[in-house]
């Protein structure tokens, strides 16, 4: 099991983000994650997507 230090944090401007685990051994089927609050963690690879300050204020898209 990988330790928490190996998990990536990715800063984004949109509330819906795609994740496929990248090109590492943690690769997985592409999923779309929705950020409800300030961040979301991928259930497959534990990448954390953090919404940039002031971003994600679209009209429900």
VMD Tcl script that builds the backbone (N, CA, C; Angstrom):
set m [mol new atoms 183]
animate dup $m
set s [atomselect $m all]
$s set {name element resname resid chain x y z} {
  {N N UNK 1 A 0.848 -1.198 0.000}
  {CA C UNK 1 A 0.000 0.000 0.000}
  {C C UNK 1 A 0.879 1.242 0.000}
  {N N UNK 2 A 0.561 2.201 -0.880}
  {CA C UNK 2 A 1.326 3.444 -0.974}
  {C C UNK 2 A 1.000 4.344 0.206}
  {N N UNK 3 A 1.995 5.129 0.643}
  {CA C UNK 3 A 1.709 6.055 1.739}
  {C C UNK 3 A 1.113 7.341 1.186}
  {N N UNK 4 A 0.551 8.153 2.080}
  {CA C UNK 4 A -0.173 9.364 1.670}
  {C C UNK 4 A 0.711 10.351 0.919}
  {N N UNK 5 A 2.030 10.296 1.133}
  {CA C UNK 5 A 2.932 11.239 0.487}
  {C C UNK 5 A 3.005 11.012 -1.023}
  {N N UNK 6 A 2.612 9.830 -1.508}
  {CA C UNK 6 A 2.707 9.541 -2.936}
  {C C UNK 6 A 1.471 9.973 -3.711}
  {N N UNK 7 A 0.412 10.377 -3.040}
  {CA C UNK 7 A -0.814 10.775 -3.718}
  {C C UNK 7 A -0.702 12.214 -4.209}
  {N N UNK 8 A -1.199 12.450 -5.413}
  {CA C UNK 8 A -1.128 13.774 -6.020}
  {C C UNK 8 A -2.265 14.675 -5.558}
  {N N UNK 9 A -1.985 15.965 -5.499}
  {CA C UNK 9 A -3.010 16.980 -5.313}
  {C C UNK 9 A -3.009 17.822 -6.569}
  {N N UNK 10 A -4.179 17.936 -7.202}
  {CA C UNK 10 A -4.310 18.659 -8.452}
  {C C UNK 10 A -5.313 19.790 -8.259}
  {N N UNK 11 A -4.899 21.015 -8.583}
  {CA C UNK 11 A -5.748 22.187 -8.434}
  {C C UNK 11 A -6.470 22.440 -9.759}
  {N N UNK 12 A -7.796 22.635 -9.678}
  {CA C UNK 12 A -8.620 22.750 -10.878}
  {C C UNK 12 A -9.557 23.955 -10.787}
  {N N UNK 13 A -10.120 24.338 -11.953}
  {CA C UNK 13 A -11.046 25.475 -12.023}
  {C C UNK 13 A -12.486 25.044 -12.262}
  {N N UNK 14 A -12.716 23.762 -12.478}
  {CA C UNK 14 A -14.055 23.247 -12.768}
  {C C UNK 14 A -14.503 22.284 -11.677}
  {N N UNK 15 A -15.808 22.202 -11.440}
  {CA C UNK 15 A -16.337 21.303 -10.417}
  {C C UNK 15 A -16.405 19.843 -10.874}
  {N N UNK 16 A -16.385 19.593 -12.178}
  {CA C UNK 16 A -16.383 18.223 -12.685}
  {C C UNK 16 A -15.033 17.966 -13.333}
  {N N UNK 17 A -14.340 16.935 -12.851}
  {CA C UNK 17 A -12.997 16.634 -13.339}
  {C C UNK 17 A -12.883 15.166 -13.737}
  {N N UNK 18 A -12.153 14.883 -14.832}
  {CA C UNK 18 A -11.915 13.494 -15.212}
  {C C UNK 18 A -10.672 12.966 -14.499}
  {N N UNK 19 A -10.665 11.686 -14.173}
  {CA C UNK 19 A -9.483 11.059 -13.588}
  {C C UNK 19 A -9.342 9.664 -14.176}
  {N N UNK 20 A -8.111 9.348 -14.616}
  {CA C UNK 20 A -7.829 8.001 -15.116}
  {C C UNK 20 A -6.609 7.402 -14.420}
  {N N UNK 21 A -6.140 8.067 -13.377}
  {CA C UNK 21 A -5.005 7.572 -12.622}
  {C C UNK 21 A -3.664 7.900 -13.234}
  {N N UNK 22 A -3.653 8.523 -14.403}
  {CA C UNK 22 A -2.393 8.884 -15.049}
  {C C UNK 22 A -1.707 7.705 -15.702}
  {N N UNK 23 A -0.442 7.860 -15.952}
  {CA C UNK 23 A 0.316 6.821 -16.650}
  {C C UNK 23 A 1.087 5.907 -15.702}
  {N N UNK 24 A 0.852 6.053 -14.415}
  {CA C UNK 24 A 1.557 5.231 -13.441}
  {C C UNK 24 A 0.847 3.896 -13.252}
  {N N UNK 25 A 1.364 3.103 -12.370}
  {CA C UNK 25 A 0.753 1.809 -12.066}
  {C C UNK 25 A -0.638 1.982 -11.450}
  {N N UNK 26 A -0.965 3.193 -11.018}
  {CA C UNK 26 A -2.279 3.453 -10.424}
  {C C UNK 26 A -3.339 3.765 -11.471}
  {N N UNK 27 A -3.028 3.617 -12.766}
  {CA C UNK 27 A -3.994 3.893 -13.826}
  {C C UNK 27 A -5.273 3.085 -13.631}
  {N N UNK 28 A -6.403 3.638 -14.063}
  {CA C UNK 28 A -7.705 2.985 -13.892}
  {C C UNK 28 A -8.657 3.504 -14.963}
  {N N UNK 29 A -9.844 2.917 -15.091}
  {CA C UNK 29 A -10.821 3.430 -16.064}
  {C C UNK 29 A -11.118 4.902 -15.785}
  {N N UNK 30 A -11.354 5.678 -16.830}
  {CA C UNK 30 A -11.637 7.103 -16.667}
  {C C UNK 30 A -12.985 7.298 -15.982}
  {N N UNK 31 A -12.969 8.101 -14.929}
  {CA C UNK 31 A -14.184 8.438 -14.200}
  {C C UNK 31 A -14.275 9.964 -14.120}
  {N N UNK 32 A -15.493 10.461 -13.951}
  {CA C UNK 32 A -15.703 11.888 -13.766}
  {C C UNK 32 A -16.139 12.111 -12.328}
  {N N UNK 33 A -15.422 12.991 -11.643}
  {CA C UNK 33 A -15.678 13.283 -10.238}
  {C C UNK 33 A -16.261 14.678 -10.117}
  {N N UNK 34 A -17.225 14.852 -9.217}
  {CA C UNK 34 A -17.840 16.164 -9.014}
  {C C UNK 34 A -17.413 16.705 -7.658}
  {N N UNK 35 A -16.919 17.935 -7.651}
  {CA C UNK 35 A -16.492 18.591 -6.422}
  {C C UNK 35 A -17.684 19.322 -5.824}
  {N N UNK 36 A -18.200 18.819 -4.722}
  {CA C UNK 36 A -19.344 19.452 -4.049}
  {C C UNK 36 A -18.898 20.639 -3.207}
  {N N UNK 37 A -17.848 20.465 -2.439}
  {CA C UNK 37 A -17.347 21.520 -1.556}
  {C C UNK 37 A -16.088 22.140 -2.125}
  {N N UNK 38 A -14.947 21.824 -1.487}
  {CA C UNK 38 A -13.672 22.376 -1.932}
  {C C UNK 38 A -12.775 21.350 -2.592}
  {N N UNK 39 A -13.034 20.052 -2.360}
  {CA C UNK 39 A -12.174 19.032 -2.956}
  {C C UNK 39 A -12.903 17.706 -3.077}
  {N N UNK 40 A -12.286 16.800 -3.843}
  {CA C UNK 40 A -12.817 15.451 -3.998}
  {C C UNK 40 A -11.622 14.521 -4.160}
  {N N UNK 41 A -11.735 13.311 -3.621}
  {CA C UNK 41 A -10.676 12.310 -3.716}
  {C C UNK 41 A -11.149 11.189 -4.630}
  {N N UNK 42 A -10.315 10.808 -5.588}
  {CA C UNK 42 A -10.655 9.718 -6.490}
  {C C UNK 42 A -10.694 8.404 -5.709}
  {N N UNK 43 A -11.784 7.650 -5.820}
  {CA C UNK 43 A -11.891 6.394 -5.073}
  {C C UNK 43 A -10.963 5.299 -5.602}
  {N N UNK 44 A -10.442 5.455 -6.815}
  {CA C UNK 44 A -9.529 4.465 -7.387}
  {C C UNK 44 A -8.074 4.707 -6.985}
  {N N UNK 45 A -7.585 5.941 -7.202}
  {CA C UNK 45 A -6.146 6.200 -7.051}
  {C C UNK 45 A -5.800 7.176 -5.931}
  {N N UNK 46 A -6.793 7.734 -5.270}
  {CA C UNK 46 A -6.618 8.667 -4.154}
  {C C UNK 46 A -6.014 10.013 -4.537}
  {N N UNK 47 A -6.025 10.339 -5.837}
  {CA C UNK 47 A -5.653 11.700 -6.212}
  {C C UNK 47 A -6.682 12.638 -5.597}
  {N N UNK 48 A -6.216 13.805 -5.137}
  {CA C UNK 48 A -7.119 14.797 -4.574}
  {C C UNK 48 A -7.217 15.966 -5.538}
  {N N UNK 49 A -8.436 16.303 -5.922}
  {CA C UNK 49 A -8.689 17.447 -6.789}
  {C C UNK 49 A -9.241 18.564 -5.920}
  {N N UNK 50 A -8.554 19.716 -5.931}
  {CA C UNK 50 A -8.916 20.862 -5.103}
  {C C UNK 50 A -9.367 21.998 -6.006}
  {N N UNK 51 A -10.529 22.550 -5.706}
  {CA C UNK 51 A -11.076 23.653 -6.482}
  {C C UNK 51 A -10.315 24.933 -6.133}
  {N N UNK 52 A -9.777 25.614 -7.150}
  {CA C UNK 52 A -9.075 26.880 -6.939}
  {C C UNK 52 A -10.013 27.919 -6.330}
  {N N UNK 53 A -9.464 28.802 -5.550}
  {CA C UNK 53 A -10.230 29.887 -4.928}
  {C C UNK 53 A -10.951 30.692 -6.002}
  {N N UNK 54 A -12.259 30.894 -5.840}
  {CA C UNK 54 A -13.044 31.692 -6.775}
  {C C UNK 54 A -13.513 30.930 -8.015}
  {N N UNK 55 A -13.145 29.677 -8.153}
  {CA C UNK 55 A -13.516 28.894 -9.336}
  {C C UNK 55 A -14.775 28.075 -9.047}
  {N N UNK 56 A -15.365 27.536 -10.103}
  {CA C UNK 56 A -16.485 26.614 -9.963}
  {C C UNK 56 A -17.813 27.243 -9.670}
  {N N UNK 57 A -18.004 28.480 -10.057}
  {CA C UNK 57 A -19.276 29.147 -9.797}
  {C C UNK 57 A -20.191 29.150 -11.003}
  {N N UNK 58 A -20.075 28.109 -11.841}
  {CA C UNK 58 A -20.912 28.012 -13.034}
  {C C UNK 58 A -22.367 27.811 -12.680}
  {N N UNK 59 A -23.227 27.877 -13.662}
  {CA C UNK 59 A -24.672 27.767 -13.455}
  {C C UNK 59 A -25.121 26.309 -13.422}
  {N N UNK 60 A -24.544 25.535 -12.517}
  {CA C UNK 60 A -24.964 24.151 -12.362}
  {C C UNK 60 A -24.410 23.182 -13.372}
  {N N UNK 61 A -23.411 23.580 -14.131}
  {CA C UNK 61 A -22.826 22.707 -15.150}
  {C C UNK 61 A -21.614 22.013 -14.610}
}
mol reanalyze $m
mol bondsrecalc $m
mol representation Tube
mol addrep $m
